[in-house]
Amino acid sequence: MISGSGRCHYHPQRPGLGICVECKNVICVECTTQFEGINRCSTCLSAKLAKVKRPVTRREWSAGNVFLALMAVGLLYGTVYFLASLAA
């Protein structure tokens, strides 16, 4: 962005250097933080990092997990049954 095309959202006395990709506010050199190669202001960067650090809740036994467990038990039972029929 062209320097002087706007004023910093957080420091109105400073010229803007870029735009935060999250909130679209004009930010100055001191407010600009590049994360993943993209300009972000400190407020948006803090919110993004807090979202990443938040623990993920997960359900231990979803329908897919139950299905996979039953398939594994069936496969194991079938293998044992097949090997037992070969030995007899």
C-alpha positions as CSV (number, residue, x, y, z in Angstrom):
1,M,0.0,0.0,0.0
2,I,1.2,3.5,-0.7
3,S,2.5,5.3,2.4
4,G,0.4,8.2,3.5
5,S,-2.8,6.9,1.9
6,G,-4.5,6.7,5.4
7,R,-3.9,7.0,9.1
8,C,-3.3,4.1,11.5
9,H,-6.5,2.9,13.1
10,Y,-4.7,2.6,16.5
11,H,-2.4,5.6,16.2
12,P,-4.2,8.4,14.2
13,Q,-1.1,10.6,14.3
14,R,1.0,8.0,12.3
15,P,0.7,7.3,8.6
16,G,-0.7,4.0,7.6
17,L,1.6,1.4,6.0
18,G,-0.7,-1.5,5.3
19,I,-4.1,-3.0,5.9
20,C,-4.9,-5.8,8.3
21,V,-6.3,-8.7,6.3
22,E,-8.7,-9.7,9.1
23,C,-10.3,-6.4,10.2
24,K,-9.4,-4.3,7.1
25,N,-8.1,-1.4,9.3
26,V,-5.2,0.7,8.1
27,I,-2.2,0.1,10.4
28,C,1.2,1.7,10.9
29,V,4.7,0.1,11.0
30,E,4.5,-0.4,14.8
31,C,1.1,-2.1,14.6
32,T,2.0,-4.4,11.6
33,T,2.9,-8.0,12.4
34,Q,3.5,-10.4,9.6
35,F,2.1,-13.8,10.4
36,E,2.1,-16.5,7.6
37,G,3.4,-13.8,5.3
38,I,0.3,-11.6,5.8
39,N,-0.2,-8.3,7.6
40,R,-2.3,-8.5,10.7
41,C,-2.8,-6.0,13.5
42,S,-2.0,-7.0,17.1
43,T,-5.7,-7.4,18.0
44,C,-6.5,-9.8,15.2
45,L,-3.2,-11.7,15.7
46,S,-4.0,-12.2,19.4
47,A,-7.5,-13.4,18.5
48,K,-6.1,-15.9,15.9
49,L,-3.5,-17.2,18.3
50,A,-6.0,-17.6,21.1
51,K,-8.2,-19.6,18.7
52,V,-5.3,-21.9,17.8
53,K,-4.3,-22.4,21.5
54,R,-7.9,-23.2,22.6
55,P,-8.3,-26.9,23.5
56,V,-10.3,-28.9,21.0
57,T,-13.3,-30.8,22.3
58,R,-13.8,-34.1,20.8
59,R,-16.2,-36.9,21.2
60,E,-14.5,-40.2,21.9
61,W,-17.1,-42.5,20.4
62,S,-18.7,-41.1,17.3
63,A,-20.7,-43.2,14.8
64,G,-17.6,-43.5,12.6
65,N,-15.5,-44.8,15.5
66,V,-18.1,-47.4,16.5
67,F,-18.3,-48.6,12.9
68,L,-14.5,-48.9,12.5
69,A,-14.3,-50.7,15.9
70,L,-17.0,-53.2,14.8
71,M,-15.2,-53.7,11.4
72,A,-11.9,-54.4,13.2
73,V,-13.6,-56.9,15.5
74,G,-15.3,-58.6,12.6
75,L,-12.0,-58.8,10.6
76,L,-10.2,-60.2,13.6
77,Y,-13.0,-62.8,14.2
78,G,-13.0,-63.7,10.5
79,T,-9.2,-64.2,10.5
80,V,-9.3,-66.4,13.6
81,Y,-12.2,-68.4,12.2
82,F,-10.4,-68.9,8.8
83,L,-7.2,-70.0,10.5
84,A,-9.1,-72.4,12.7
85,S,-10.8,-73.9,9.7
86,L,-7.4,-74.5,8.0
87,A,-6.0,-76.2,11.1
88,A,-9.0,-78.6,11.4
